[in-house]
Amino acid sequence: MNSAYFAPRRFSRLLAAFLPFLFLMVACAPPVKRPTGAAAEYEDTKDMFKRGRFDRALEFSDDLAAATPANAYTERACVLRAVVYTGYIKAHKELVDAYDKALEKTKNPRFQAEYGRQRHDNLQFGARAALGLGEVANKLTEGSKISKELILEASYPSVEGPVEVAQLERVKAGGWIEPEDQDAAVVDAQRKGIDDALGEAVGGDRAKAREVLAAGSFKINGVGFALFLGKQLLEGASLYDKKHGRDSQKFRLLCNVATQAAQAAVAGLKETPNPDKEKQVRNLQDKIKTALKKG
């Protein structure tokens, strides 16, 4: 009989004989130690960010960002939190603007009531995110200085956000979308906002962010990140302006932190001059001054 017929049986006998030794080797291998303390909190933060649980990423990084004195993970936690808060600002401002347009277009009392509530809720959420960004930015640019280089340590979210939030097109036209679609619009807007924030933080777009974060981390120029913070703080401050939250105190507070970020960029440029970034700083400072006059 052909010897090939016996090959599977011979392999099975060899495998059966070897398995006990394999199990013994695994049992005797030293266990992989899970990080503890701040290291564990940061690993959980990154895991939640990758899974798109941005709210949980903020929770896990809370103590890290507030640590006094700062520990090895404080600055990295602040950088990642800045991205999340920026994404939330972008998302909820887009939602607020969409519901503003809906309220202008629709004459249906039911639509007006529900869309008015949605506008209010999204404005509150976005405004809180703006204050969160202000707190993080204040820590990163304390004394109008920023680290020469920062690390954005995270994996690109496993579920990418849409380029456009489809549900909002109907909203902006004054049409109705069901409650489940309203909820889906929030999720899509947040994912879109985070992806766009990542792109801007690394000095490009979401495609660049996906590419550079494939390795799990990316070094960001401090001046560039200070500019990023200043621009996003100004955007966040707009949620407290006369058109939105109507809170001049918080509006000015965020503009002041944006000014501090701009000054940190100026300080960094004294060490490493860059004409293009110097122009960006002047442009940012002009926008802050204009906003303060209007606000």
Backbone bond lengths (Angstrom), bond angles and torsions (degrees), N, CA, C in turn:
res aa  C-N    CA-C-N  psi(-1)  N-CA   C-N-CA  omega(-1)  CA-C   N-CA-C  phi
1 M - - - 1.475 - - 1.521 109.59 -
2 N 1.336 116.80 149.56 1.458 121.81 -176.09 1.527 109.95 -62.87
3 S 1.347 115.70 130.60 1.463 120.40 -176.54 1.514 112.07 -65.89
4 A 1.363 116.98 -22.60 1.458 120.21 179.75 1.524 111.34 -61.46
5 Y 1.345 115.37 -24.93 1.453 120.38 -178.90 1.523 110.95 -63.96
6 F 1.343 116.25 -31.05 1.454 120.24 -176.20 1.532 113.11 -87.39
7 A 1.351 117.59 -11.25 1.463 120.87 -174.30 1.531 113.27 -57.80
8 P 1.329 119.91 -47.87 1.461 119.67 -179.76 1.517 112.02 -60.93
9 R 1.357 116.45 -40.25 1.457 119.31 -179.08 1.523 110.77 -67.24
10 R 1.333 116.85 -40.04 1.459 120.74 179.24 1.531 110.13 -63.87
11 F 1.356 115.89 -40.20 1.464 120.48 179.70 1.532 110.49 -65.05
12 S 1.335 116.19 -39.78 1.459 120.68 -179.61 1.519 110.99 -62.79
13 R 1.367 116.00 -40.90 1.467 119.69 179.67 1.527 110.64 -65.69
14 L 1.349 115.95 -41.05 1.471 119.75 179.00 1.526 111.24 -64.71
15 L 1.340 115.71 -39.71 1.455 120.03 -179.64 1.519 110.83 -65.87
16 A 1.359 115.69 -42.00 1.460 120.47 179.25 1.520 111.23 -62.59
17 A 1.312 116.40 -36.29 1.456 120.24 179.95 1.528 111.51 -72.60
18 F 1.330 116.45 -30.20 1.456 120.21 -175.05 1.527 112.61 -85.96
19 L 1.342 117.57 -27.29 1.453 121.25 -174.67 1.523 114.65 -55.32
20 P 1.338 119.19 -44.17 1.474 118.17 179.23 1.527 112.82 -57.68
21 F 1.332 116.57 -38.67 1.472 119.78 179.10 1.540 110.48 -67.64
22 L 1.368 115.28 -36.83 1.462 119.75 179.30 1.523 110.45 -63.98
23 F 1.334 115.94 -45.68 1.466 120.31 179.46 1.522 111.19 -62.89
24 L 1.314 115.70 -37.68 1.461 120.89 179.66 1.528 110.37 -64.62
25 M 1.354 115.93 -41.75 1.462 120.08 179.73 1.532 110.85 -64.37
26 V 1.351 116.27 -40.97 1.464 120.41 179.38 1.522 110.50 -65.52
27 A 1.350 115.19 -41.57 1.459 119.98 -178.67 1.516 111.92 -65.42
28 C 1.323 116.23 -33.90 1.464 120.61 -177.96 1.526 113.07 -84.27
29 A 1.346 117.43 -15.01 1.466 120.66 -178.67 1.521 109.56 -66.21
30 P 1.321 117.67 140.07 1.468 119.98 -179.62 1.520 110.66 -64.22
31 P 1.339 118.86 136.58 1.465 121.25 -179.24 1.521 111.48 -65.04
32 V 1.336 115.47 145.83 1.454 120.48 176.89 1.529 108.24 -75.63
33 K 1.300 115.85 118.84 1.454 120.07 -176.95 1.518 111.04 -76.44
34 R 1.334 115.27 128.97 1.451 120.03 175.96 1.519 108.27 -80.28
35 P 1.332 117.80 139.94 1.463 119.84 178.36 1.524 110.74 -57.40
36 T 1.292 116.66 152.72 1.456 121.93 177.43 1.523 109.63 -124.98
37 G 1.324 115.58 168.67 1.457 120.63 176.52 1.517 113.71 60.38
38 A 1.324 115.35 -136.90 1.463 121.17 -176.91 1.519 111.68 -61.31
39 A 1.339 116.91 -37.07 1.466 120.28 179.56 1.525 110.80 -62.42
40 A 1.339 116.95 -40.51 1.467 121.04 179.12 1.528 110.94 -66.55
41 E 1.333 116.63 -41.22 1.462 120.59 179.05 1.524 110.67 -61.78
42 Y 1.323 115.56 -39.13 1.455 118.23 -178.72 1.528 111.59 -71.89
43 E 1.326 117.16 -37.50 1.466 120.31 176.00 1.523 110.29 -61.94
44 D 1.326 116.42 -40.67 1.470 120.50 178.18 1.528 110.56 -66.21
45 T 1.326 115.75 -38.13 1.473 120.32 177.92 1.526 110.73 -59.95
46 K 1.321 115.80 -48.57 1.469 120.35 -179.07 1.523 111.20 -65.03
47 D 1.322 116.35 -38.26 1.467 120.25 179.98 1.524 110.56 -63.95
48 M 1.330 116.58 -44.39 1.464 120.40 179.28 1.527 111.10 -64.60
49 F 1.329 115.98 -38.95 1.469 119.70 178.93 1.525 110.24 -62.91
50 K 1.314 116.13 -45.72 1.464 119.89 -179.59 1.529 111.20 -61.26
51 R 1.324 116.46 -36.94 1.472 120.82 -178.37 1.522 112.93 -81.39
52 G 1.330 116.24 0.01 1.457 119.20 179.24 1.512 113.60 79.71
53 R 1.349 117.47 13.23 1.464 121.78 176.11 1.522 108.19 -92.98
54 F 1.317 115.47 70.75 1.453 121.04 -171.92 1.531 112.44 -66.41
55 D 1.329 116.61 -33.32 1.463 119.96 176.77 1.520 110.71 -62.51
56 R 1.328 116.38 -40.44 1.466 120.86 178.94 1.518 110.84 -71.42
57 A 1.327 117.33 -33.77 1.475 120.49 176.52 1.527 109.91 -60.72
58 L 1.320 116.62 -39.01 1.464 120.21 177.45 1.521 110.84 -67.12
59 E 1.330 116.57 -40.08 1.464 120.13 179.97 1.527 111.28 -63.29
60 F 1.328 116.51 -47.90 1.458 120.37 -177.55 1.531 112.30 -66.62
61 S 1.324 117.69 -27.35 1.462 120.61 -176.98 1.525 113.02 -95.09
62 D 1.321 117.07 0.68 1.460 121.76 -176.28 1.531 112.52 -56.46
63 D 1.329 116.08 -55.66 1.463 120.40 -177.75 1.523 111.76 -67.18
64 L 1.327 116.43 -34.40 1.469 120.16 179.52 1.528 110.26 -62.11
65 A 1.318 116.39 -46.19 1.461 120.84 -176.99 1.522 111.95 -68.34
66 A 1.338 116.34 -29.91 1.467 120.46 -176.63 1.528 112.39 -92.70
67 A 1.322 117.83 -1.79 1.468 121.41 -174.91 1.523 112.66 -56.43
68 T 1.345 115.87 130.61 1.467 122.28 176.55 1.530 108.45 -135.38
69 P 1.317 118.32 114.60 1.468 126.25 0.63 1.525 110.82 -71.55
70 A 1.311 116.06 163.51 1.467 121.42 -179.32 1.520 109.97 -63.06
71 N 1.324 116.08 146.10 1.460 120.40 175.77 1.532 109.16 -107.64
72 A 1.316 116.14 -172.45 1.470 120.95 -174.77 1.523 112.70 -64.60
73 Y 1.345 117.72 -16.23 1.465 120.38 -174.99 1.528 112.68 -110.95
74 T 1.313 117.71 -4.46 1.464 120.57 -173.80 1.525 112.49 -60.40
75 E 1.327 116.74 -52.14 1.464 119.10 -176.84 1.522 111.29 -64.31
76 R 1.333 117.32 -42.69 1.466 119.54 179.74 1.527 111.06 -64.07
77 A 1.334 116.26 -37.64 1.459 119.96 177.77 1.521 110.23 -64.24
78 C 1.331 116.62 -39.76 1.470 120.73 179.24 1.527 111.21 -64.91
79 V 1.319 116.53 -39.67 1.468 120.32 179.07 1.525 110.23 -62.44
80 L 1.326 116.49 -45.71 1.461 120.03 -179.02 1.525 111.05 -67.59
81 R 1.323 117.26 -39.16 1.461 120.90 177.16 1.530 110.88 -63.79
82 A 1.329 116.54 -36.74 1.463 119.90 177.89 1.527 110.72 -60.91
83 V 1.327 116.27 -38.64 1.467 120.71 178.10 1.526 110.45 -65.99
84 V 1.333 116.99 -44.84 1.466 120.24 -179.15 1.523 110.84 -63.70
85 Y 1.329 116.87 -47.98 1.468 119.59 179.65 1.529 111.27 -61.50
86 T 1.334 116.54 -39.50 1.463 119.84 177.73 1.523 110.33 -62.10
87 G 1.332 116.28 -44.56 1.457 120.42 178.04 1.517 112.22 -59.38
88 Y 1.331 116.41 -40.76 1.455 121.04 178.61 1.533 111.29 -66.61
89 I 1.327 116.66 -40.20 1.467 119.76 177.87 1.526 109.99 -60.61
90 K 1.330 116.04 -48.30 1.459 120.70 179.64 1.528 110.75 -58.97
91 A 1.341 115.49 -46.35 1.461 120.84 -176.12 1.522 111.69 -62.66
92 H 1.315 116.53 -51.17 1.465 118.98 -172.17 1.520 112.42 -78.75
93 K 1.312 117.24 -24.66 1.468 118.50 172.11 1.531 109.81 -68.71
94 E 1.328 116.88 -39.15 1.469 120.01 176.98 1.525 110.35 -63.02
95 L 1.330 116.66 -40.85 1.463 120.62 178.78 1.527 110.96 -66.47
96 V 1.317 117.19 -42.96 1.468 120.96 178.39 1.521 110.61 -60.60
97 D 1.314 116.91 -45.87 1.465 120.77 -179.64 1.527 111.65 -63.06
98 A 1.339 116.23 -37.39 1.471 120.29 179.06 1.521 110.73 -65.64
99 Y 1.338 116.85 -43.25 1.459 119.95 -179.81 1.530 111.43 -72.24
100 D 1.335 116.69 -28.23 1.467 119.72 172.83 1.532 110.17 -60.48
101 K 1.332 115.56 -45.96 1.467 120.17 179.50 1.522 111.20 -65.01
102 A 1.334 116.05 -37.37 1.463 120.22 178.90 1.520 110.43 -63.01
103 L 1.327 116.50 -41.48 1.460 120.31 -179.41 1.531 111.78 -67.14
104 E 1.322 116.18 -28.93 1.465 120.27 176.32 1.524 111.50 -72.61
105 K 1.340 115.49 -34.31 1.467 120.03 -172.39 1.533 113.57 -87.94
106 T 1.332 116.99 -42.07 1.464 118.88 -171.03 1.528 112.45 -82.26
107 K 1.332 115.31 146.96 1.459 122.05 175.40 1.529 110.43 -112.16
108 N 1.330 115.97 -1.27 1.461 121.59 -177.34 1.533 109.46 -77.00
109 P 1.339 118.68 120.34 1.471 121.43 -178.16 1.534 113.32 -58.19
110 R 1.342 116.03 -37.99 1.465 119.25 179.58 1.533 110.31 -64.73
111 F 1.332 116.29 -44.52 1.459 121.27 179.02 1.533 110.20 -61.76
112 Q 1.333 114.97 -43.68 1.455 119.80 -178.10 1.528 111.62 -61.89
113 A 1.315 116.65 -41.99 1.469 120.82 -179.15 1.528 110.87 -65.03
114 E 1.334 115.83 -48.00 1.464 119.58 -177.41 1.522 111.63 -69.48
115 Y 1.313 117.18 -42.33 1.460 119.62 -178.78 1.532 111.49 -71.83
116 G 1.335 116.32 -28.81 1.457 119.41 174.23 1.525 110.43 -65.87
117 R 1.330 115.94 -40.17 1.468 120.24 177.81 1.517 110.75 -65.59
118 Q 1.334 116.75 -42.34 1.462 120.76 179.10 1.529 110.69 -63.20
119 R 1.313 116.33 -41.45 1.462 119.15 178.00 1.521 110.65 -59.97
120 H 1.313 116.49 -46.82 1.470 121.75 -179.01 1.524 111.23 -60.13
121 D 1.337 116.64 -48.73 1.463 120.81 -176.97 1.526 111.60 -63.35
122 N 1.326 116.17 -42.77 1.468 119.68 -179.61 1.519 111.82 -69.84
123 L 1.321 116.33 -34.24 1.462 120.06 176.89 1.529 109.90 -64.51
124 Q 1.323 116.75 -42.21 1.465 120.64 179.24 1.523 111.24 -63.76
125 F 1.314 116.51 -43.30 1.468 120.66 -178.96 1.525 110.46 -65.74
126 G 1.326 116.80 -46.36 1.456 120.43 179.99 1.515 112.31 -64.04
127 A 1.340 116.47 -38.57 1.462 120.93 179.98 1.527 111.14 -65.23
128 R 1.333 116.77 -39.21 1.474 120.19 176.83 1.525 110.44 -65.05
129 A 1.325 116.39 -38.25 1.473 120.14 177.64 1.525 110.35 -63.60
130 A 1.330 116.77 -37.06 1.470 120.67 179.36 1.522 110.48 -62.88
131 L 1.332 116.97 -41.39 1.466 120.38 177.50 1.531 110.75 -66.57
132 G 1.334 115.56 -37.15 1.459 119.29 176.64 1.522 111.38 -62.01
133 L 1.332 116.06 -42.16 1.462 120.12 177.63 1.529 110.03 -64.82
134 G 1.322 116.40 -39.04 1.456 119.95 178.85 1.517 111.80 -59.97
135 E 1.326 116.09 -41.49 1.471 120.69 179.59 1.526 111.21 -64.79
136 V 1.329 116.57 -45.03 1.464 121.19 -179.91 1.526 110.98 -66.24
137 A 1.331 116.27 -45.21 1.462 120.63 -178.92 1.515 111.23 -63.54
138 N 1.332 116.63 -37.29 1.458 120.57 178.40 1.523 111.07 -61.59
139 K 1.332 115.93 -37.98 1.466 119.93 179.44 1.526 110.83 -71.44
140 L 1.325 117.04 -40.89 1.467 120.57 -177.94 1.523 112.62 -71.35
141 T 1.338 117.34 -25.40 1.473 120.31 -177.09 1.525 111.23 -117.57
142 E 1.313 116.24 25.94 1.465 120.98 -178.70 1.531 110.76 -55.85
143 G 1.333 115.47 134.98 1.455 119.44 -177.90 1.516 113.04 72.29
144 S 1.342 116.77 19.21 1.475 122.97 -177.74 1.525 111.34 57.23
145 K 1.329 115.36 36.43 1.462 121.28 175.97 1.521 108.90 -132.77
146 I 1.326 115.47 155.41 1.458 120.89 177.66 1.523 108.19 -142.53
147 S 1.305 116.14 150.64 1.465 119.94 179.65 1.525 110.01 -56.96
148 K 1.311 115.78 146.13 1.465 120.26 -179.71 1.523 110.76 -61.24
149 E 1.310 115.99 -31.25 1.463 121.50 -179.98 1.521 108.77 -145.63
150 L 1.325 116.25 137.10 1.456 121.42 177.38 1.519 109.22 -121.22
151 I 1.322 115.49 161.89 1.461 120.08 -178.99 1.525 110.58 -116.66
152 L 1.310 115.71 122.63 1.460 121.48 170.43 1.516 105.57 -95.29
153 E 1.318 115.15 103.46 1.464 119.85 -175.46 1.527 109.28 -109.17
154 A 1.312 115.13 104.38 1.462 121.40 -178.50 1.515 109.36 -171.68
155 S 1.310 114.78 159.91 1.461 119.89 171.18 1.519 108.02 -96.18
156 Y 1.311 116.31 148.79 1.464 119.57 177.14 1.531 108.06 -61.06
157 P 1.343 119.01 136.51 1.474 120.61 -178.51 1.525 112.43 -50.95
158 S 1.330 115.27 138.88 1.463 120.79 -175.50 1.529 112.51 -66.47
159 V 1.336 116.74 -26.74 1.470 120.62 176.60 1.521 107.67 -112.03
160 E 1.326 116.22 113.80 1.462 120.23 -177.51 1.521 110.62 -80.67
161 G 1.319 115.04 142.51 1.457 119.89 179.09 1.512 111.79 -77.02
162 P 1.320 117.27 161.73 1.474 120.80 178.76 1.517 110.92 -72.88
163 V 1.305 115.82 160.81 1.470 120.24 174.84 1.529 109.65 -74.07
164 E 1.320 116.51 -34.46 1.459 122.51 175.65 1.528 108.81 -133.05
165 V 1.326 116.63 145.41 1.468 120.98 177.57 1.525 107.26 -86.57
166 A 1.326 115.55 102.18 1.463 121.05 -171.17 1.528 113.02 -58.52
167 Q 1.333 117.00 -39.25 1.461 120.35 -176.01 1.525 112.73 -61.20
168 L 1.329 116.02 -27.91 1.466 119.11 -174.39 1.520 113.57 -76.61
169 E 1.331 117.50 -17.40 1.459 119.23 177.77 1.519 110.58 -63.24
170 R 1.327 116.46 -42.11 1.467 120.04 178.24 1.531 110.60 -69.73
171 V 1.326 115.96 -37.83 1.466 120.00 178.84 1.523 110.59 -60.35
172 K 1.333 116.64 -48.30 1.464 121.02 -177.28 1.525 112.52 -62.60
173 A 1.340 116.15 -22.76 1.468 120.09 177.82 1.526 111.68 -86.88
174 G 1.346 115.57 0.13 1.460 119.77 179.54 1.511 113.36 88.33
175 G 1.335 117.38 7.71 1.461 121.18 179.87 1.517 112.10 -83.43
176 W 1.311 115.02 170.59 1.470 121.22 -176.24 1.518 110.97 -97.69
177 I 1.325 116.38 139.63 1.467 120.93 167.91 1.526 107.26 -127.91
178 E 1.313 116.45 143.88 1.455 122.50 -176.08 1.530 111.04 -68.03
179 P 1.341 116.85 159.50 1.473 120.85 -179.69 1.529 114.02 -52.49
180 E 1.346 116.55 -39.38 1.471 118.27 179.52 1.534 111.30 -66.22
181 D 1.333 116.34 -31.60 1.469 120.07 176.51 1.527 110.98 -74.70
182 Q 1.317 116.46 -31.03 1.464 120.23 175.13 1.529 109.59 -64.27
183 D 1.338 115.81 -43.22 1.467 120.33 178.07 1.524 111.05 -64.98
184 A 1.327 115.76 -41.62 1.469 120.14 179.41 1.521 110.80 -63.77
185 A 1.327 116.65 -34.56 1.470 120.75 179.26 1.525 110.52 -64.09
186 V 1.335 116.72 -37.18 1.469 120.95 178.52 1.528 110.18 -64.48
187 V 1.329 116.07 -47.06 1.472 120.86 -179.58 1.527 110.50 -61.44
188 D 1.336 115.75 -47.37 1.474 119.81 -179.85 1.531 111.38 -63.38
189 A 1.325 116.46 -41.15 1.462 120.23 -179.46 1.530 110.95 -64.73
190 Q 1.328 116.57 -39.94 1.464 119.83 178.90 1.525 111.17 -66.10
191 R 1.318 116.85 -44.60 1.473 119.38 178.12 1.523 111.13 -62.29
192 K 1.315 115.47 -42.61 1.470 120.11 177.19 1.524 110.26 -62.03
193 G 1.325 116.56 -44.54 1.454 121.02 -178.91 1.522 112.49 -62.01
194 I 1.325 116.86 -43.18 1.476 121.12 179.58 1.521 110.32 -64.62
195 D 1.333 116.91 -44.96 1.473 120.23 179.55 1.522 110.97 -60.79
196 D 1.324 116.41 -43.20 1.466 120.14 179.52 1.528 111.08 -67.74
197 A 1.331 116.20 -37.18 1.465 120.17 178.15 1.526 110.85 -64.72
198 L 1.321 116.70 -40.55 1.461 120.53 177.12 1.522 110.58 -60.67
199 G 1.325 115.89 -43.94 1.461 120.48 179.56 1.519 111.93 -59.62
200 E 1.326 116.43 -45.96 1.465 120.16 -179.56 1.524 111.38 -68.48
201 A 1.329 116.99 -36.38 1.464 120.59 -178.92 1.530 112.19 -63.72
202 V 1.335 116.87 -34.03 1.469 119.81 -179.85 1.530 111.96 -92.70
203 G 1.328 116.52 7.25 1.460 120.38 176.25 1.506 114.18 78.50
204 G 1.331 116.94 34.45 1.460 119.92 179.28 1.513 110.92 -159.40
205 D 1.329 115.73 -130.65 1.456 121.03 177.92 1.523 108.96 -127.97
206 R 1.333 116.25 -173.98 1.461 118.75 -176.50 1.530 112.24 -65.70
207 A 1.331 117.41 -28.40 1.467 120.54 177.38 1.527 110.20 -63.98
208 K 1.339 115.81 -42.10 1.463 119.45 178.26 1.521 109.94 -66.82
209 A 1.332 116.87 -41.39 1.463 120.65 179.92 1.526 110.44 -60.58
210 R 1.332 116.30 -43.27 1.466 120.24 179.33 1.522 110.35 -61.17
211 E 1.330 115.85 -39.68 1.464 120.96 -177.83 1.528 111.35 -69.21
212 V 1.332 117.57 -50.39 1.467 119.91 -174.04 1.531 112.29 -73.61
213 L 1.341 117.09 -24.65 1.460 119.40 179.86 1.518 112.89 -88.51
214 A 1.324 116.34 1.94 1.478 119.81 176.82 1.521 109.85 -60.67
215 A 1.335 116.82 -29.19 1.470 121.48 179.52 1.528 111.47 -84.27
216 G 1.321 117.43 -6.40 1.462 120.76 177.67 1.513 115.10 95.67
217 S 1.328 118.09 -9.37 1.462 120.32 177.15 1.523 109.79 -160.73
218 F 1.337 114.50 161.93 1.459 119.75 -179.42 1.521 108.80 -151.08
219 K 1.331 116.86 133.04 1.456 121.89 178.61 1.530 109.40 -84.77
220 I 1.321 115.58 127.38 1.467 121.47 -177.37 1.526 109.56 -112.30
221 N 1.313 115.86 133.02 1.452 121.27 175.52 1.532 109.89 -61.34
222 G 1.336 116.44 131.59 1.459 120.62 -175.98 1.508 113.89 -59.97
223 V 1.332 117.97 -42.88 1.465 121.15 179.19 1.522 110.13 -61.81
224 G 1.327 115.85 -43.44 1.462 120.12 178.98 1.517 111.78 -61.09
225 F 1.340 116.45 -39.51 1.467 118.87 -178.95 1.528 111.13 -73.88
226 A 1.328 116.94 -33.03 1.462 119.57 175.51 1.530 110.31 -62.12
227 L 1.323 116.16 -41.07 1.472 120.65 176.41 1.523 110.76 -63.69
228 F 1.318 115.99 -42.76 1.467 121.39 177.37 1.525 109.74 -57.06
229 L 1.336 116.58 -48.15 1.463 120.74 -179.21 1.525 111.12 -61.78
230 G 1.320 116.44 -44.76 1.459 119.84 -179.34 1.522 112.41 -59.28
231 K 1.321 116.25 -44.78 1.470 121.22 -179.31 1.534 110.84 -64.27
232 Q 1.329 116.19 -44.14 1.465 119.49 -177.36 1.530 111.52 -70.98
233 L 1.333 116.91 -33.69 1.470 120.29 176.89 1.524 110.50 -64.70
234 L 1.308 115.78 -39.21 1.465 119.95 178.50 1.524 110.06 -64.59
235 E 1.331 115.76 -39.85 1.468 120.46 176.75 1.524 110.25 -64.36
236 G 1.337 115.55 -42.62 1.461 119.47 178.65 1.514 112.37 -65.41
237 A 1.326 116.53 -37.27 1.469 120.48 179.19 1.522 111.31 -60.52
238 S 1.337 116.51 -31.29 1.470 120.13 -178.33 1.527 112.25 -62.41
239 L 1.326 117.08 -19.96 1.462 120.15 177.92 1.525 111.82 -74.18
240 Y 1.321 116.17 -7.47 1.465 121.18 176.47 1.528 111.95 -113.22
241 D 1.339 117.63 7.73 1.463 119.39 -176.73 1.530 111.54 -77.14
242 K 1.319 116.65 -175.14 1.463 121.57 -175.02 1.525 113.13 -64.93
243 K 1.346 116.00 -24.87 1.458 120.12 -179.34 1.526 111.58 -82.18
244 H 1.338 116.46 -24.54 1.463 119.87 -173.58 1.526 112.64 -114.35
245 G 1.336 116.58 -99.32 1.461 119.32 -173.67 1.508 116.06 -76.83
246 R 1.325 117.78 -18.35 1.468 122.87 179.13 1.538 112.05 53.55
247 D 1.306 115.57 50.75 1.469 121.03 177.90 1.528 107.36 -129.40
248 S 1.331 115.73 93.03 1.463 120.45 -173.90 1.526 112.71 -65.31
249 Q 1.333 117.22 -30.27 1.458 120.25 -179.03 1.526 111.33 -65.77
250 K 1.329 116.06 -48.51 1.472 119.77 179.52 1.529 110.86 -70.43
251 F 1.336 116.02 -33.59 1.456 120.12 176.83 1.525 110.53 -59.12
252 R 1.322 116.61 -48.13 1.459 121.11 -179.10 1.527 111.75 -69.98
253 L 1.308 116.55 -34.37 1.464 120.42 177.60 1.524 110.57 -58.87
254 L 1.327 116.20 -47.84 1.467 120.36 -179.22 1.524 111.35 -68.48
255 C 1.324 116.99 -36.79 1.470 119.53 176.58 1.529 110.94 -64.22
256 N 1.343 116.28 -35.71 1.466 120.02 178.70 1.527 111.18 -66.87
257 V 1.339 116.95 -38.56 1.465 119.55 177.59 1.529 109.66 -68.62
258 A 1.332 116.22 -35.14 1.470 120.21 175.89 1.526 109.80 -62.89
259 T 1.323 116.57 -39.70 1.470 121.16 176.54 1.522 110.36 -62.71
260 Q 1.322 116.28 -41.50 1.469 120.77 177.95 1.524 110.95 -61.87
261 A 1.331 116.66 -40.28 1.470 120.77 177.90 1.526 110.34 -64.00
262 A 1.330 116.21 -41.03 1.469 120.32 178.28 1.522 110.62 -63.37
263 Q 1.331 116.62 -40.59 1.464 120.73 178.54 1.525 111.18 -66.00
264 A 1.329 116.02 -34.79 1.466 119.83 176.41 1.525 110.22 -64.55
265 A 1.326 115.94 -37.52 1.468 120.21 176.89 1.527 110.38 -65.09
266 V 1.321 116.33 -41.45 1.467 120.88 178.53 1.528 110.22 -60.44
267 A 1.349 116.20 -43.95 1.460 120.50 179.90 1.526 111.05 -62.13
268 G 1.317 115.94 -39.72 1.463 119.94 178.94 1.515 112.49 -67.25
269 L 1.316 115.49 -35.24 1.467 120.21 -179.08 1.528 112.51 -71.66
270 K 1.317 117.07 -20.76 1.471 119.74 176.45 1.526 110.55 -66.87
271 E 1.337 115.41 -32.45 1.461 120.43 178.56 1.521 111.30 -81.19
272 T 1.340 115.31 -39.08 1.469 120.41 -178.70 1.524 109.12 -132.59
273 P 1.320 117.84 86.82 1.474 121.09 -178.22 1.525 112.40 -59.00
274 N 1.333 115.38 142.67 1.452 121.97 178.49 1.526 107.43 -152.51
275 P 1.335 117.85 103.67 1.475 121.24 -175.81 1.521 113.90 -53.14
276 D 1.320 117.83 -39.97 1.459 120.75 -178.28 1.528 110.80 -65.46
277 K 1.329 116.51 -45.03 1.465 119.92 179.83 1.522 111.49 -70.84
278 E 1.329 116.88 -32.29 1.461 119.89 176.17 1.530 110.19 -62.21
279 K 1.311 116.13 -39.06 1.470 121.25 177.52 1.531 110.09 -66.03
280 Q 1.335 116.47 -40.02 1.463 120.90 178.54 1.526 111.44 -63.91
281 V 1.325 116.32 -38.72 1.464 120.32 178.71 1.531 110.29 -64.21
282 R 1.312 117.22 -46.61 1.469 120.70 179.24 1.528 110.74 -60.05
283 N 1.328 115.55 -40.83 1.466 120.67 178.74 1.529 110.56 -63.08
284 L 1.329 116.20 -42.48 1.465 120.78 178.64 1.522 110.55 -64.11
285 Q 1.317 117.12 -44.77 1.465 120.81 179.85 1.527 111.55 -61.79
286 D 1.321 116.42 -38.77 1.472 120.53 177.80 1.529 110.73 -64.46
287 K 1.322 116.49 -40.34 1.468 120.49 -179.97 1.524 111.18 -66.91
288 I 1.324 116.35 -37.77 1.463 119.92 178.33 1.525 109.97 -64.70
289 K 1.339 117.46 -44.78 1.464 121.62 179.13 1.533 111.09 -60.09
290 T 1.338 114.95 -43.37 1.472 120.16 179.89 1.533 110.46 -63.02
291 A 1.340 115.26 -43.93 1.464 120.48 -179.38 1.530 110.64 -62.04
292 L 1.333 116.79 -42.20 1.470 120.78 -179.13 1.523 111.61 -64.29
293 K 1.339 116.09 -35.71 1.467 119.49 178.64 1.539 110.67 -67.39
294 K 1.326 116.44 -39.15 1.467 120.48 -178.27 1.523 111.65 -78.62
295 G 1.370 114.24 -34.67 1.463 118.75 -175.21 1.502 113.92 -73.78
